[in-house]
Amino acid sequence: MAHARTVKKLKNGYSIEIRHKLSGEPDYSKSVKGRTIAEVKRKAREQIKIINDRAASGLQLNNEMTVQDSISWWLEQNARSYAEVGKLTTLSVLAQDAKLAISVSKFTRGEIYKYVDICADRGLASSTINTYLIYIRGVLESAYESKGAPVDLHEFATALRALKKLGKITSSKKRDRRPSETEIEQLLNYTNLPLRSGPRSSHREKILELTATGMKVTEIAKLVGVSRETVYNQRKVQPAGHGLKTERGTRIPWADIIQFAIHSTRRVNEICKIRWDDLSEHGHTVLVRGIKHPRIRDRNVRVRLTPQAWKIIRRQPRVDECVFPFVSNSISGQFRKMCARLDIEDLRFHDLRHEGISRLFEMGLSAAEVRQYSGHASFIALSGYEHIIASRDRAELNFDQPLAIVQSASA
């Protein structure tokens, strides 16, 4: 059993050494510090419980888990069931960060401050660093509860509060960017940018062929002569039917894609997943596959389409099982390039969804009615649109009005 030794007076506080006798190994010892005797005793009690729990579980005390190890462990436990893909992607990046190869017990306030400074030197925004720390804290909490990892959660929480006061980490700002009618007109008239459906077909076929053999990503990247990111995208982000069958050099119908994004209020990855079989003439609805949800993975929801969105989708050529057989990453990436060439600042493809939802509220629809089109899981998610005031009376509800704007622009 672990036990605490005598409290020692330090220059700026107190410390207690905790010891645990190990058979056949050097004794395990750990020192905890605090500003007051009460604080250092509280920390000692917490660490004694952690050490005893780890020893009872058969874990090696002298081979302590690092922050990297805890992230990798969390991903192994949750990769298949966790719904928030963005968090999984971020943690996958953090699991490769050599700066986190530090034991969890030593990831104290000072080390957290150092890591924040390293992230800032890398050019990361304060909101991004904040997200990193929140995700790391969640992982360490799980490691503490499930594996008895010697984590000082109180120290972590104190560090977060201090960093927020210093302004080194901040919450993400709510985005409310909407494209103007002039910007929409510019985008619809811009048709000179050829967009390919993905990497060269020869590369794509080779990547899928080597993947089937079980070869590692790094080895595939070297053999094919592409980046590891390209291999990951082809293996994970682009399942069959999402542009893999489209011939090289196929142009994306930009005018239809942009108009459909606005009138359907769909995200880019959702647009690229729509299949012809998902459409229903009854009520003009579509099954949205893998719609975003913080807790439910692979959530499919049937939503309504506005008359404009229905007209756009029905005039697409039926050349693939998907209505828009293109790669979502390519669409969003080329959209950014298009905006740069047109000198349209700070506009993302996802802002088109925001524009579409805003228009529905402006037309006088209630939050319950808007949900039938947007597919939001709750009214809370639509709270950001409460400031929008209906610009026309319900008796004058006319879906063709927004369509007239974009049709004249693309004429």
C-alpha positions in Angstrom: 0.0 0.0 0.0 1.2 3.5 -0.8 1.8 5.8 2.1 2.7 9.5 2.6 5.8 10.6 4.5 6.4 13.7 6.5 5.4 17.1 5.1 8.4 19.2 4.1 8.6 23.0 4.1 9.7 24.5 0.8 10.5 28.1 -0.2 7.1 28.6 -1.8 5.0 26.0 -0.1 5.1 22.4 1.1 5.7 18.9 -0.3 5.0 15.3 0.6 6.7 12.2 -0.7 4.5 9.2 -1.4 6.1 5.8 -1.5 4.9 2.3 -2.5 7.0 -0.8 -1.9 7.3 -3.1 -5.0 8.5 -6.7 -4.8 11.5 -7.3 -7.0 11.6 -3.7 -8.2 12.9 -0.4 -6.9 10.3 1.3 -4.7 7.9 3.7 -6.5 8.0 7.2 -5.2 6.3 10.4 -6.1 6.4 13.9 -4.7 3.4 16.2 -4.6 3.6 20.0 -3.9 1.1 22.6 -2.8 1.0 26.1 -1.4 -0.6 25.1 1.9 -0.4 22.1 4.1 -4.1 21.4 3.5 -3.6 21.5 -0.3 -0.6 19.2 -0.3 -2.4 16.7 2.0 -5.4 16.7 -0.3 -3.2 16.0 -3.3 -1.4 13.3 -1.4 -4.7 11.5 -0.6 -5.7 11.6 -4.3 -2.3 10.3 -5.5 -2.3 7.5 -2.9 -5.8 6.3 -4.1 -4.5 6.4 -7.8 -1.4 4.5 -6.9 -3.3 1.8 -4.9 -5.8 1.5 -7.7 -3.1 1.1 -10.3 -1.3 -1.5 -8.2 -4.5 -3.4 -7.6 -5.1 -3.5 -11.4 -1.7 -5.0 -12.0 -0.4 -1.9 -13.8 3.4 -1.2 -13.6 3.9 1.9 -11.6 7.4 2.6 -12.9 6.2 2.5 -16.5 3.8 5.4 -16.4 1.4 6.3 -19.2 2.2 9.4 -21.2 -0.3 11.9 -22.5 0.3 10.5 -26.0 -0.4 7.0 -24.7 -3.7 8.1 -23.1 -4.9 9.7 -26.3 -4.0 6.5 -28.3 -5.8 4.4 -25.7 -8.9 6.7 -25.8 -9.0 6.4 -29.7 -8.8 2.6 -29.5 -11.7 2.6 -27.2 -13.9 5.1 -29.0 -12.9 5.3 -32.7 -15.7 3.0 -33.9 -18.5 4.3 -31.7 -17.9 8.0 -31.2 -20.1 10.2 -33.3 -18.0 13.5 -33.4 -15.7 12.9 -36.3 -14.0 16.3 -35.8 -12.9 15.4 -32.3 -11.6 12.0 -33.5 -9.6 13.7 -36.3 -8.1 16.3 -33.8 -7.1 13.6 -31.3 -5.5 11.5 -34.0 -3.3 14.5 -34.8 -2.5 15.0 -31.1 -1.6 11.4 -30.7 1.3 12.0 -33.1 2.6 15.1 -31.4 6.0 14.3 -29.9 5.6 17.2 -27.4 2.9 15.2 -25.6 5.3 12.3 -24.9 5.3 13.3 -21.3 4.0 11.2 -18.4 0.5 12.2 -17.3 1.7 12.9 -13.7 4.2 15.4 -15.0 1.8 17.2 -17.2 1.3 19.9 -14.6 0.6 23.6 -14.8 4.0 24.5 -16.0 4.1 21.9 -18.7 0.6 22.9 -19.9 1.8 26.5 -20.2 4.9 25.3 -22.2 2.7 23.3 -24.5 0.4 26.3 -25.1 3.4 28.4 -26.0 4.6 25.7 -28.4 1.2 25.6 -30.1 1.1 29.4 -30.4 4.6 29.3 -32.0 3.2 26.9 -34.5 0.8 29.5 -35.6 -2.3 27.9 -34.0 -5.2 30.2 -33.1 -6.0 30.6 -29.4 -9.5 29.0 -30.0 -7.8 26.0 -31.6 -5.4 25.6 -28.6 -8.4 25.8 -26.3 -10.0 23.0 -28.2 -6.8 20.9 -27.9 -6.7 21.4 -24.1 -10.4 20.6 -23.7 -10.0 17.3 -25.7 -6.8 16.4 -23.8 -8.6 17.1 -20.4 -11.5 14.8 -21.5 -9.0 12.0 -22.4 -7.1 12.3 -19.1 -10.4 12.2 -17.2 -11.3 9.0 -18.9 -7.8 7.6 -18.2 -8.1 8.6 -14.6 -11.5 7.0 -14.1 -10.8 3.8 -16.2 -7.1 3.1 -15.7 -6.2 4.9 -12.6 -3.8 7.2 -14.4 -2.0 9.5 -12.0 -3.6 12.7 -13.3 -4.0 15.9 -11.3 -7.4 17.1 -12.7 -7.5 20.0 -10.2 -4.1 21.2 -11.6 -5.4 21.0 -15.1 -8.5 23.0 -14.3 -6.5 25.7 -12.6 -4.2 25.9 -15.6 -7.2 26.4 -18.0 -8.6 29.2 -15.8 -5.3 31.0 -15.7 -4.7 30.7 -19.5 -8.2 32.1 -20.2 -7.5 35.1 -17.9 -4.2 35.7 -19.8 -6.0 35.5 -23.1 -3.8 32.6 -24.4 -6.8 30.4 -25.0 -10.3 31.7 -26.1 -13.6 30.2 -27.1 -14.4 30.0 -30.8 -16.4 32.9 -32.1 -19.8 32.2 -33.4 -19.8 32.6 -37.2 -22.6 34.5 -38.9 -21.1 35.2 -42.3 -23.7 35.3 -45.2 -22.9 35.8 -48.8 -24.3 39.0 -50.4 -26.4 38.8 -53.5 -23.5 40.3 -55.4 -21.2 37.6 -54.2 -23.7 34.9 -55.1 -23.9 36.4 -58.6 -20.1 36.4 -58.9 -19.9 32.8 -57.9 -22.7 31.6 -60.2 -21.1 33.4 -63.2 -17.7 32.0 -62.5 -17.4 28.9 -64.7 -13.8 28.9 -65.9 -12.4 26.7 -63.0 -12.3 23.0 -64.0 -12.6 20.8 -61.0 -11.6 17.2 -61.0 -13.4 14.6 -59.1 -10.4 13.6 -57.1 -6.7 12.5 -57.5 -5.6 11.1 -60.8 -7.5 7.9 -61.5 -4.3 5.9 -61.8 -3.2 7.0 -58.3 -6.7 6.3 -56.9 -6.9 2.8 -58.3 -3.3 2.0 -57.1 -4.1 3.3 -53.6 -7.2 1.2 -53.3 -5.4 -1.8 -54.7 -2.5 -1.6 -52.2 -4.9 -0.9 -49.3 -6.7 -4.2 -50.0 -3.4 -6.0 -49.4 -3.1 -4.5 -45.9 -0.1 -2.3 -46.7 0.6 0.6 -44.3 -0.3 4.2 -45.3 3.3 5.4 -45.2 4.4 2.6 -47.5 1.5 3.2 -49.9 2.4 6.9 -50.0 6.0 6.2 -51.0 5.1 3.6 -53.6 2.4 5.8 -55.3 4.3 9.0 -54.9 1.6 11.0 -53.0 1.3 12.4 -49.5 0.0 10.4 -46.6 -3.0 12.7 -46.4 -4.0 11.8 -49.9 -3.9 8.1 -49.0 -6.0 8.7 -45.9 -8.6 10.7 -47.9 -8.9 7.9 -50.5 -9.1 5.1 -47.9 -11.4 6.8 -45.3 -13.0 10.0 -46.5 -14.1 8.8 -50.0 -16.0 5.6 -49.9 -17.2 4.0 -53.2 -19.7 6.1 -55.0 -18.4 9.5 -53.9 -16.6 10.4 -57.1 -14.5 7.3 -57.6 -16.5 6.4 -60.7 -16.4 9.9 -62.3 -14.1 10.2 -65.2 -10.9 12.3 -64.8 -11.5 16.0 -65.7 -15.2 15.9 -65.0 -16.5 19.4 -64.3 -18.6 20.1 -61.3 -21.8 22.0 -62.1 -20.9 24.9 -59.9 -24.1 26.9 -60.4 -26.3 23.9 -59.4 -24.1 23.0 -56.5 -24.1 26.5 -55.0 -27.8 27.0 -55.5 -28.6 23.5 -54.1 -26.4 24.2 -51.0 -28.4 27.3 -50.3 -31.9 26.0 -51.0 -31.4 22.5 -49.5 -29.4 23.9 -46.5 -27.2 20.8 -46.8 -23.5 20.5 -45.8 -21.0 19.7 -48.5 -20.4 16.1 -47.4 -24.1 15.5 -47.2 -24.6 16.8 -50.7 -22.0 14.3 -52.1 -23.7 11.4 -50.3 -27.2 11.9 -51.7 -28.2 8.9 -53.8 -31.0 8.7 -56.4 -32.6 6.0 -54.3 -32.7 8.5 -51.3 -35.2 10.8 -53.1 -38.9 10.5 -52.5 -41.5 12.1 -54.8 -44.0 12.1 -52.0 -43.5 15.3 -50.2 -40.2 16.0 -52.0 -38.0 14.6 -49.4 -34.5 13.2 -49.3 -32.7 10.8 -46.9 -29.6 12.6 -45.6 -26.9 10.1 -44.7 -24.4 10.6 -41.9 -26.0 13.9 -40.8 -23.9 15.6 -38.1 -24.8 14.8 -34.5 -22.6 15.2 -31.3 -23.6 11.8 -29.8 -25.1 9.6 -32.6 -22.9 8.2 -35.3 -24.1 7.4 -38.8 -27.4 9.2 -38.2 -29.7 9.2 -41.2 -32.5 11.7 -41.3 -35.2 12.3 -44.0 -35.7 16.0 -44.6 -37.9 18.1 -46.9 -36.5 19.9 -50.0 -37.7 23.3 -51.1 -39.2 23.5 -54.6 -36.0 25.1 -55.8 -33.8 22.4 -54.4 -36.0 19.7 -55.9 -35.9 21.3 -59.4 -32.1 21.4 -59.2 -31.7 17.8 -58.1 -34.1 16.5 -60.7 -32.2 18.0 -63.6 -28.9 16.4 -62.8 -27.7 13.7 -65.3 -28.0 10.2 -63.9 -24.5 8.9 -64.4 -23.8 7.5 -60.9 -25.6 6.1 -57.9 -25.0 9.5 -56.3 -26.7 12.6 -57.6 -23.6 14.7 -57.2 -20.7 12.1 -57.6 -17.9 14.3 -56.5 -15.4 14.5 -53.6 -16.6 16.8 -50.8 -13.0 17.9 -49.9 -12.4 18.9 -53.5 -15.6 21.0 -53.6 -14.8 22.9 -50.4 -11.2 23.3 -51.4 -11.9 24.6 -54.9 -14.6 26.8 -53.5 -12.0 28.6 -51.4 -9.8 29.1 -54.4 -12.7 30.4 -56.4 -13.5 33.0 -53.7 -9.8 34.0 -53.6 -9.8 34.6 -57.4 -13.0 36.6 -57.1 -11.6 38.6 -54.1 -14.5 37.4 -51.9 -13.1 37.4 -48.4 -13.9 35.1 -45.5 -16.5 33.0 -47.2 -16.7 29.2 -46.7 -18.9 26.7 -48.5 -20.6 26.0 -45.2 -21.8 29.6 -45.1 -24.1 28.7 -47.9 -26.0 26.4 -45.5 -26.2 29.4 -43.0 -27.6 31.5 -45.8 -30.3 28.9 -46.7 -31.5 28.5 -43.1 -31.5 32.3 -42.7 -33.7 32.7 -45.8 -36.2 30.2 -44.4 -36.5 32.2 -41.2 -36.8 35.4 -43.2 -39.7 33.8 -45.1 -41.6 33.5 -41.9 -41.1 29.8 -41.1 -41.0 28.8 -37.4 -38.1 26.9 -35.9 -40.1 23.7 -36.0 -40.8 24.1 -39.7 -37.1 25.1 -40.5 -36.0 21.8 -38.8 -37.9 19.8 -41.4 -35.6 21.3 -44.0 -32.3 21.7 -42.1 -32.4 18.4 -40.1 -31.2 19.9 -36.8 -31.6 17.5 -33.9 -32.9 20.2 -31.5 -34.3 23.7 -31.3 -31.1 24.7 -29.3 -29.0 24.3 -32.5 -31.3 26.9 -34.2 -31.0 29.5 -31.4 -28.3 31.3 -33.3 -31.0 32.4 -35.8 -33.4 34.0 -33.3 -32.2 37.5 -34.3 -33.6 37.0 -37.8 -36.9 38.7 -38.3 -39.3 37.5 -41.0 -39.1 39.9 -43.9 -42.5 39.0 -45.4 -45.9 37.9 -44.1 -46.8 34.2 -43.8 -49.7 34.8 -46.2 -47.1 35.8 -48.8 -44.9 32.7 -48.3 -43.3 32.1 -51.7 -40.4 29.7 -52.2 -39.8 31.1 -55.7 -38.6 34.5 -54.5 -35.1 33.3 -53.4 -34.9 31.3 -56.6 -35.4 34.3 -58.7 -32.3 35.9 -57.3 -30.0 33.0 -58.2 -31.7 32.3 -61.6 -31.1 35.8 -62.8 -27.5 35.7 -61.6 -26.8 32.5 -63.5 -28.6 33.5 -66.7 
